[in-house]
Amino acid sequence: MATTLAKAADGTETPVAHAARIEHVSKSFPGPAGQQLVLDDISLDVAPGEFVTLLGASGCGKSTLLNLVAGLDRPSAGSITTDGRPALMFQEHALFPWLTAGKNVELALKLRGIAKTERRERAEELLELVRLKGAYGKRVHELSGGMRQRVAMARALAQDSRLLLMDEPFAALDAITRDVLHDELTRIWRETGLSVLFVTHNVREAVRLAQRVVLLSSRPGRIARQWTVGIPQPRRIEDSEVAELSREITEELRGEIRRHGQH
């Protein structure tokens, strides 16, 4: 995997210490009874080239934390720094239906200031990277759900970010398509050296993909526990080691849900 480097004014390069650093972050939103604390004192580093999954019950603040890292919202307390501007991929593909697959990818290139003469070639390269060679001219309605998410992934990669934020991007897909895209994401991550922060509520998906699984407690979200996943890639979701670690994490998750229910 590639090493992320920072270039100083004199041209020297040094390794970047982190792709994302979340320091004592809390987030509150106004509610009927006053301010509601959603995230409480979260501290988490994502190393360059690391794949981290955020796991927790619905409503624990996973997506809120991802939005804060993306810069779509600001924390109520604490600080977040990232290695450049992150790219964000949602559960819904959010493609523009009046544009072709290639033009959807080109839009991200245009926003980066890439010259028009270069955009098509680069868009076709990115579509080939996500196994959609020849799909440049296809409209969104001509693509399956899995293909649309591949285009969304190519568009995210077109932002040329070192940090990819993914908010349950495969949740709406059938099991077989999701498994195929797990393979593709793992391949792209390994080929590009990207750092990935991936939100999911699916324990097996978390273990299948990540080098590290971070479990958030429920309301307010706090880091309850972390696991380093030492299972070699490529992994299968049905592998015995994946299943064994998934059972352990699921028990912890159930415990967090039970504790929340007693409050």
VOBA-1610 file (N, C-alpha, C; in pm, whole numbers, padded with zeros to 5 digits, always signed):
BEGIN
Met+00082-00119+00000Met+00000+00000+00000Met+00086+00124+00000Ala+00034+00229-00062Ala+00109+00353-00071Ala+00120+00420+00065Thr+00229+00494+00084Thr+00249+00573+00205Thr+00205+00715+00179Thr+00126+00771+00271Thr+00081+00908+00257Thr+00191+01002+00305Leu+00224+01102+00221Leu+00331+01195+00254Leu+00277+01338+00251Ala+00333+01420+00337Ala+00302+01563+00337Ala+00424+01636+00283Lys+00399+01731+00190Lys+00508+01805+00129Lys+00518+01943+00193Ala+00633+01976+00245Ala+00657+02106+00306Ala+00689+02209+00199Ala+00699+02336+00241Ala+00725+02445+00146Ala+00858+02428+00075Asp+00956+02367+00142Asp+01088+02349+00081Asp+01095+02225-00008Gly+00980+02155-00022Gly+00976+02038-00109Gly+01004+01906-00041Thr+01046+01906+00085Thr+01072+01782+00156Thr+00940+01715+00192Glu+00943+01581+00196Glu+00823+01505+00226Glu+00842+01425+00355Thr+00740+01424+00437Thr+00742+01346+00560Thr+00612+01268+00571Pro+00615+01149+00633Pro+00492+01070+00647Pro+00387+01145+00730Val+00261+01136+00686Val+00151+01197+00760Val+00117+01107+00879Ala+00101+01165+00997Ala+00080+01088+01118Ala-00059+01024+01122His-00156+01088+01061His-00291+01034+01065His-00371+01084+00944Ala-00466+01000+00901Ala-00559+01042+00797Ala-00673+01122+00857Ala-00713+01084+00978Ala-00815+01159+01052Ala-00782+01151+01200Arg-00796+01262+01268Arg-00776+01266+01413Arg-00898+01332+01476Ile-00967+01257+01559Ile-01087+01304+01630Ile-01049+01313+01777Glu-01054+01435+01831Glu-01005+01458+01967Glu-01115+01513+02056His-01161+01431+02150His-01257+01471+02253His-01379+01541+02192Val-01435+01477+02090Val-01546+01537+02017Val-01679+01500+02083Ser-01760+01601+02106Ser-01898+01583+02151Ser-01989+01659+02056Lys-02113+01611+02045Lys-02210+01679+01960Lys-02348+01674+02024Ser-02411+01788+02035Ser-02547+01799+02089Ser-02638+01862+01985Phe-02766+01823+01990Phe-02868+01883+01905Phe-02981+01932+01993Pro-03048+02040+01954Pro-03163+02085+02033Pro-03278+01986+02026Gly-03343+01963+02139Gly-03458+01873+02146Gly-03567+01933+02231Pro-03681+01863+02247Pro-03794+01914+02324Pro-03758+01946+02469Ala-03662+01870+02525Ala-03623+01889+02665Ala-03490+01963+02677Gly-03452+02034+02571Gly-03323+02104+02573Gly-03222+02036+02484Gln-03096+02061+02506Gln-02990+02002+02424Gln-02979+01851+02450Gln-02979+01774+02341Gln-02965+01629+02351Gln-02823+01590+02309Leu-02751+01525+02399Leu-02614+01483+02372Leu-02615+01356+02288Val-02561+01363+02166Val-02560+01249+02074Val-02425+01178+02076Leu-02316+01255+02079Leu-02181+01200+02088Leu-02113+01262+02210Asp-02040+01178+02284Asp-01980+01224+02408Asp-01833+01187+02415Asp-01746+01287+02398Asp-01603+01274+02421Asp-01541+01160+02340Ile-01559+01167+02208Ile-01503+01067+02116Ile-01361+01108+02078Ser-01267+01017+02098Ser-01129+01036+02050Ser-01089+00914+01969Leu-01046+00938+01844Leu-01016+00827+01753Leu-00922+00876+01646Asp-00815+00800+01619Asp-00725+00828+01508Asp-00743+00721+01400Val-00740+00763+01276Val-00734+00671+01162Val-00599+00691+01096Ala-00519+00587+01092Ala-00384+00597+01035Ala-00390+00601+00883Pro-00287+00656+00818Pro-00281+00652+00671Pro-00289+00509+00620Gly-00380+00486+00526Gly-00395+00352+00468Gly-00473+00255+00553Glu-00529+00300+00665Glu-00602+00210+00755Glu-00750+00203+00715Phe-00810+00085+00735Phe-00952+00064+00712Phe-01018+00041+00847Val-01102+00137+00888Val-01169+00132+01018Val-01319+00129+00996Thr-01389+00040+01066Thr-01535+00040+01062Thr-01589+00091+01195Leu-01693+00174+01186Leu-01769+00222+01301Leu-01897+00142+01310Leu-01917+00079+01424Leu-02028-00013+01442Leu-02109+00030+01564Gly-02239+00012+01559Gly-02323+00043+01675Gly-02469+00032+01639Ala-02553+00034+01741Ala-02696+00025+01719Ala-02748+00149+01649Ser-02866+00138+01589Ser-02927+00254+01524Ser-02943+00367+01624Gly-02909+00488+01581Gly-02924+00605+01666Gly-02809+00632+01760Cys-02699+00557+01745Cys-02586+00575+01838Cys-02495+00691+01797Gly-02516+00748+01678Gly-02436+00863+01637Gly-02329+00833+01534Lys-02332+00714+01472Lys-02230+00678+01373Lys-02229+00776+01255Ser-02347+00797+01197Ser-02356+00887+01082Ser-02327+01031+01121Thr-02368+01069+01242Thr-02337+01204+01291Thr-02187+01225+01297Leu-02115+01125+01349Leu-01970+01136+01358Leu-01908+01144+01218Leu-01959+01064+01125Leu-01905+01067+00988Leu-01927+01205+00924Asn-02045+01262+00947Asn-02073+01396+00894Asn-01980+01501+00952Leu-01945+01486+01079Leu-01851+01579+01141Leu-01713+01567+01077Val-01668+01444+01055Val-01537+01422+00991Val-01538+01478+00849Ala-01653+01464+00781Ala-01665+01513+00644Ala-01670+01666+00637Gly-01692+01730+00751Gly-01703+01875+00752Gly-01841+01926+00718Leu-01943+01837+00718Leu-02080+01878+00689Leu-02146+01942+00811Asp-02088+01922+00928Asp-02138+01982+01051Asp-02018+02005+01141Arg-02038+02081+01246Arg-01928+02113+01337Arg-01955+02052+01474Pro-01852+02003+01541Pro-01873+01947+01675Pro-01911+02054+01776Ser-01984+02014+01879Ser-02015+02106+01989Ser-01894+02129+02077Ala-01807+02029+02083Ala-01683+02039+02158Ala-01580+01948+02093Gly-01452+01978+02116Gly-01345+01897+02059Gly-01304+01943+01920Ser-01215+01866+01857Ser-01162+01906+01726Ser-01143+01784+01637Ile-01148+01809+01506Ile-01127+01705+01405Ile-01032+01760+01300Thr-00927+01685+01270Thr-00836+01720+01161Thr-00826+01601+01066Thr-00814+01631+00936Thr-00802+01525+00836Thr-00689+01557+00740Asp-00639+01453+00675Asp-00535+01467+00574Asp-00603+01511+00444Gly-00625+01641+00430Gly-00696+01693+00315Gly-00846+01678+00331Arg-00917+01711+00227Arg-01064+01706+00230Arg-01110+01563+00203Pro-01191+01506+00293Pro-01236+01368+00271Pro-01338+01358+00157Ala-01349+01239+00099Ala-01457+01207+00005Ala-01563+01129+00081Leu-01689+01149+00046Leu-01799+01089+00120Leu-01889+01011+00026Met-01925+00889+00068Met-02014+00804-00010Met-02128+00759+00081Phe-02253+00778+00035Phe-02371+00751+00116Phe-02434+00617+00080Gln-02537+00581+00160Gln-02615+00460+00130Gln-02686+00474-00004Glu-02745+00591-00029Glu-02805+00619-00160Glu-02695+00670-00254His-02700+00624-00377His-02592+00658-00471His-02586+00807-00503Ala-02701+00877-00497Ala-02706+01022-00520Ala-02649+01063-00656Leu-02665+00976-00755Leu-02622+01010-00891Leu-02727+01099-00957Phe-02683+01185-01049Phe-02776+01269-01123Phe-02833+01188-01240Pro-02965+01162-01239Pro-03022+01070-01338Pro-03017+01122-01480Trp-03005+01254-01499Trp-02999+01309-01635Trp-02859+01303-01695Leu-02760+01259-01616Leu-02623+01244-01664Leu-02590+01097-01684Thr-02497+01069-01773Thr-02448+00932-01788Thr-02357+00896-01671Ala-02322+00770-01662Ala-02228+00726-01558Ala-02099+00805-01567Gly-02047+00819-01687Gly-01921+00891-01705Gly-01932+01038-01669Lys-02042+01101-01705Lys-02060+01243-01675Lys-02078+01266-01524Asn-02139+01169-01454Asn-02148+01180-01309Asn-02008+01180-01246Val-01920+01096-01299Val-01783+01093-01248Val-01709+01221-01288Glu-01732+01265-01410Glu-01665+01387-01457Glu-01702+01510-01374Leu-01822+01509-01319Leu-01864+01625-01240Leu-01768+01648-01123Ala-01727+01540-01057Ala-01632+01553-00946Ala-01497+01603-00997Leu-01457+01558-01115Leu-01331+01604-01174Leu-01338+01752-01209Lys-01455+01794-01260Lys-01474+01935-01295Lys-01462+02024-01172Leu-01521+01978-01060Leu-01516+02056-00937Leu-01373+02066-00884Arg-01288+01971-00920Arg-01147+01976-00882Arg-01065+02067-00974Gly-01125+02112-01081Gly-01054+02198-01175Gly-00979+02124-01283Ile-01011+01994-01302Ile-00946+01916-01408Ile-00995+01967-01544Ala-00902+01987-01635Ala-00935+02041-01767Ala-01033+01949-01841Lys-01124+02009-01917Lys-01226+01934-01990Lys-01164+01829-02081Thr-01051+01861-02141Thr-00985+01770-02235Thr-00935+01643-02165Glu-00914+01649-02035Glu-00862+01534-01959Glu-00971+01456-01888Arg-01089+01516-01872Arg-01189+01457-01783Arg-01243+01323-01831Arg-01271+01312-01961Arg-01329+01187-02008Arg-01233+01069-01987Glu-01108+01088-02024Glu-01010+00980-02009Glu-00997+00938-01863Arg-00993+01038-01773Arg-00980+01006-01630Arg-01106+00937-01579Ala-01223+00981-01623Ala-01349+00918-01581Ala-01354+00772-01627Glu-01310+00746-01749Glu-01310+00608-01799Glu-01212+00522-01720Glu-01098+00579-01680Glu-01002+00506-01597Glu-01063+00468-01462Leu-01136+00562-01402Leu-01198+00537-01272Leu-01311+00434-01283Leu-01389+00440-01390Leu-01493+00340-01410Leu-01432+00202-01431Glu-01319+00197-01501Glu-01250+00068-01518Glu-01199+00017-01383Leu-01153+00108-01298Leu-01104+00068-01166Leu-01212+00000-01084Val-01338+00044-01100Val-01449-00017-01025Val-01520-00124-01109Arg-01454-00176-01211Arg-01504-00284-01296Arg-01627-00244-01376Leu-01628-00120-01426Leu-01738-00074-01512Leu-01684-00024-01646Lys-01584-00092-01698Lys-01530-00053-01828Lys-01641-00059-01933Gly-01651+00045-02013Gly-01753+00049-02118Gly-01886+00107-02074Ala-01897+00148-01947Ala-02025+00200-01896Ala-02033+00351-01901Tyr-01935+00417-01960Tyr-01930+00563-01958Tyr-02060+00626-02008Gly-02118+00574-02115Gly-02234+00636-02177Gly-02367+00587-02125Lys-02368+00498-02026Lys-02495+00444-01976Lys-02563+00542-01882Arg-02695+00552-01894Arg-02774+00634-01805Arg-02798+00560-01673Val-02832+00636-01570Val-02849+00577-01437Val-02957+00470-01438His-03068+00494-01512His-03178+00396-01513His-03139+00265-01581Glu-03030+00266-01655Glu-02983+00144-01721Glu-02893+00059-01632Leu-02860+00109-01515Leu-02765+00042-01426Leu-02838-00027-01311Ser-02787-00142-01271Ser-02839-00211-01152Ser-02798-00134-01027Gly-02856-00174-00913Gly-02820-00109-00787Gly-02672-00119-00756Gly-02615-00236-00780Gly-02472-00254-00756Gly-02387-00169-00849Met-02429-00159-00975Met-02354-00077-01070Met-02362+00070-01033Arg-02478+00114-00985Arg-02491+00254-00943Arg-02396+00285-00828Gln-02384+00191-00734Gln-02292+00214-00622Gln-02146+00213-00670Arg-02118+00137-00773Arg-01982+00140-00830Arg-01953+00276-00893Val-02053+00332-00962Val-02035+00467-01019Val-02015+00568-00906Ala-02095+00554-00799Ala-02080+00644-00685Ala-01941+00632-00624Met-01887+00510-00622Met-01752+00489-00570Met-01649+00555-00662Ala-01667+00540-00793Ala-01577+00605-00889Ala-01581+00756-00873Arg-01701+00810-00851Arg-01714+00955-00832Arg-01644+01000-00703Ala-01655+00919-00598Ala-01585+00951-00474Ala-01433+00948-00495Leu-01386+00847-00568Leu-01243+00837-00596Leu-01195+00952-00684Ala-01284+01006-00766Ala-01248+01117-00854Ala-01213+01243-00775Gln-01255+01248-00649Gln-01224+01364-00566Gln-01077+01366-00523Asp-01006+01256-00549Asp-00863+01247-00522Asp-00831+01274-00375Ser-00917+01224-00288Ser-00896+01238-00144Ser-00815+01120-00094Arg-00743+01141+00017Arg-00671+01031+00081Arg-00757+00960+00185Leu-00875+01017+00214Leu-00964+00960+00315Leu-01103+00943+00255Leu-01153+00819+00255Leu-01285+00788+00201Leu-01378+00757+00317Leu-01486+00834+00329Leu-01587+00814+00432Leu-01707+00746+00369Met-01754+00635+00427Met-01860+00556+00366Met-01969+00531+00471Asp-02090+00578+00440Asp-02202+00567+00533Asp-02299+00459+00485Glu-02278+00337+00532Glu-02360+00220+00497Glu-02387+00213+00346Pro-02282+00216+00264Pro-02303+00228+00119Pro-02365+00104+00054Phe-02360-00011+00121Phe-02410-00133+00060Phe-02536-00186+00130Ala-02592-00110+00222Ala-02702-00159+00306Ala-02826-00194+00225Ala-02851-00122+00116Ala-02974-00144+00038Ala-02960-00252-00068Leu-02844-00314-00078Leu-02818-00413-00182Leu-02846-00555-00134Asp-02874-00644-00228Asp-02893-00785-00192Asp-02760-00845-00149Ala-02767-00960-00081Ala-02649-01019-00017Ala-02538-01050-00117Ile-02573-01104-00233Ile-02471-01142-00332Ile-02402-01018-00387Thr-02480-00917-00425Thr-02421-00793-00477Thr-02334-00727-00372Arg-02382-00727-00247Arg-02303-00668-00138Arg-02171-00740-00122Asp-02172-00873-00131Asp-02050-00951-00116Asp-01951-00920-00228Val-02002-00905-00350Val-01915-00870-00463Val-01852-00733-00441Leu-01931-00638-00393Leu-01878-00503-00371Leu-01783-00498-00252His-01800-00587-00155His-01699-00599-00049His-01564-00634-00111Asp-01566-00731-00203Asp-01441-00771-00270Asp-01381-00653-00346Glu-01466-00579-00419Glu-01417-00467-00499Glu-01360-00356-00411Leu-01430-00326-00302Leu-01381-00220-00214Leu-01248-00260-00152Thr-01237-00385-00109Thr-01111-00433-00051Thr-00997-00422-00153Arg-01026-00461-00277Arg-00924-00453-00383Arg-00882-00307-00406Ile-00978-00218-00419Ile-00948-00077-00445Ile-00870-00017-00329Trp-00911-00048-00207Trp-00839+00001-00089Trp-00694-00045-00090Arg-00671-00171-00122Arg-00535-00224-00123Arg-00453-00164-00238Glu-00516-00141-00353Glu-00444-00087-00470Glu-00410+00061-00454Thr-00497+00136-00387Thr-00480+00281-00383Thr-00413+00331-00255Gly-00416+00252-00147Gly-00361+00298-00020Gly-00448+00401+00050Leu-00574+00410+00011Leu-00667+00500+00077Leu-00687+00464+00223Ser-00721+00564+00303Ser-00773+00541+00438Ser-00925+00539+00426Val-00989+00446+00498Val-01134+00432+00489Val-01193+00433+00629Leu-01297+00515+00648Leu-01378+00513+00769Leu-01519+00476+00725Phe-01564+00358+00766Phe-01683+00293+00709Phe-01785+00270+00819Val-01903+00328+00804Val-02011+00312+00902Val-02101+00196+00862Thr-02135+00110+00959Thr-02227+00000+00934Thr-02294-00041+01064His-02409-00106+01051His-02471-00169+01168His-02462-00321+01155Asn-02396-00368+01047Asn-02383-00511+01018Asn-02248-00561+01071Val-02253-00644+01174Val-02130-00687+01241Val-02041-00765+01145Arg-02098-00858+01071Arg-02015-00939+00980Arg-01952-00854+00870Glu-02024-00754+00822Glu-01967-00663+00723Glu-01847-00590+00783Ala-01861-00545+00908Ala-01753-00474+00975Ala-01628-00560+00984Val-01646-00686+01023Val-01531-00777+01039Val-01477-00819+00903Arg-01564-00837+00806Arg-01523-00877+00671Arg-01428-00776+00608Leu-01450-00645+00638Leu-01377-00541+00567Leu-01258-00484+00643Ala-01270-00469+00775Ala-01185-00375+00848Ala-01056-00434+00901Gln-00961-00344+00921Gln-00844-00376+01002Gln-00873-00350+01150Arg-00969-00259+01174Arg-01006-00226+01312Arg-01154-00198+01317Val-01221-00256+01418Val-01364-00234+01439Val-01380-00152+01567Val-01454-00042+01556Val-01479+00046+01670Val-01628+00041+01703Leu-01661-00001+01824Leu-01800-00012+01868Leu-01839+00111+01948Leu-01947+00176+01904Leu-02001+00291+01977Leu-02115+00245+02067Ser-02121+00302+02187Ser-02232+00278+02277Ser-02353+00357+02228Ser-02467+00333+02291Ser-02591+00399+02248Ser-02621+00521+02333Arg-02654+00629+02271Arg-02716+00749+02327Arg-02671+00788+02468Pro-02570+00864+02485Pro-02488+00921+02378Pro-02382+00824+02330Gly-02337+00843+02208Gly-02234+00757+02151Gly-02098+00783+02215Arg-02043+00679+02271Arg-01906+00681+02322Arg-01835+00558+02267Ile-01703+00561+02262Ile-01630+00442+02218Ile-01634+00340+02331Ala-01705+00229+02304Ala-01722+00125+02405Ala-01606+00026+02403Arg-01562-00009+02281Arg-01454-00108+02268Arg-01402-00106+02126Gln-01278-00150+02107Gln-01219-00162+01975Gln-01155-00299+01959Trp-01156-00350+01837Trp-01092-00477+01804Trp-00999-00457+01685Thr-00878-00509+01694Thr-00790-00519+01579Thr-00819-00651+01509Val-00845-00645+01378Val-00882-00765+01302Val-00757-00816+01231Gly-00703-00925+01281Gly-00580-00979+01226Gly-00601-01088+01122Ile-00725-01106+01077Ile-00756-01210+00979Ile-00705-01164+00842Pro-00622-01244+00774Pro-00566-01201+00646Pro-00675-01175+00541Gln-00652-01074+00457Gln-00736-01052+00340Gln-00677-01131+00224Pro-00758-01178+00129Pro-00902-01157+00120Pro-00978-01246+00219Arg-01085-01192+00275Arg-01172-01266+00368Arg-01305-01292+00300Arg-01373-01394+00349Arg-01511-01419+00307Arg-01600-01398+00427Ile-01721-01351+00404Ile-01811-01322+00515Ile-01851-01448+00589Glu-01839-01564+00521Glu-01875-01692+00583Glu-01755-01763+00647Asp-01635-01706+00641Asp-01517-01768+00700Asp-01537-01790+00850Ser-01482-01899+00901Ser-01501-01933+01043Ser-01441-01827+01135Glu-01325-01771+01097Glu-01263-01668+01181Glu-01347-01540+01184Val-01404-01506+01068Val-01492-01390+01062Val-01615-01414+01148Ala-01671-01533+01138Ala-01791-01566+01217Ala-01762-01564+01367Glu-01646-01616+01406Glu-01611-01622+01549Glu-01596-01482+01608Leu-01522-01394+01539Leu-01505-01258+01590Leu-01638-01183+01585Ser-01719-01209+01483Ser-01849-01144+01473Ser-01938-01180+01591Arg-01932-01306+01635Arg-02012-01346+01752Arg-01968-01271+01877Glu-01836-01256+01895Glu-01785-01183+02011Glu-01831-01037+02010Ile-01821-00974+01893Ile-01861-00834+01882Ile-02011-00819+01899Thr-02087-00913+01844Thr-02233-00908+01858Thr-02275-00914+02004Glu-02208-00997+02084Glu-02239-01004+02227Glu-02214-00870+02295Glu-02104-00805+02259Glu-02076-00672+02314Glu-02183-00571+02271Leu-02223-00579+02145Leu-02325-00488+02094Leu-02458-00511+02166Arg-02495-00636+02185Arg-02619-00665+02259Arg-02612-00610+02401Gly-02496-00622+02463Gly-02478-00569+02598Gly-02499-00418+02601Glu-02446-00348+02499Glu-02465-00203+02492Glu-02612-00168+02475Ile-02681-00244+02391Ile-02824-00218+02368Ile-02904-00245+02496Arg-02869-00353+02569Arg-02939-00383+02695Arg-02915-00273+02797Arg-02790-00226+02806Arg-02759-00119+02902Arg-02837+00007+02870His-02849+00036+02741His-02925+00154+02702His-03073+00138+02739Gly-03126+00016+02719Gly-03266-00010+02750Gly-03300+00002+02896Gln-03199-00012+02984Gln-03223-00004+03128Gln-03219+00140+03178His-03176+00236+03093His-03165+00374+03138His-03300+00442+03143
//
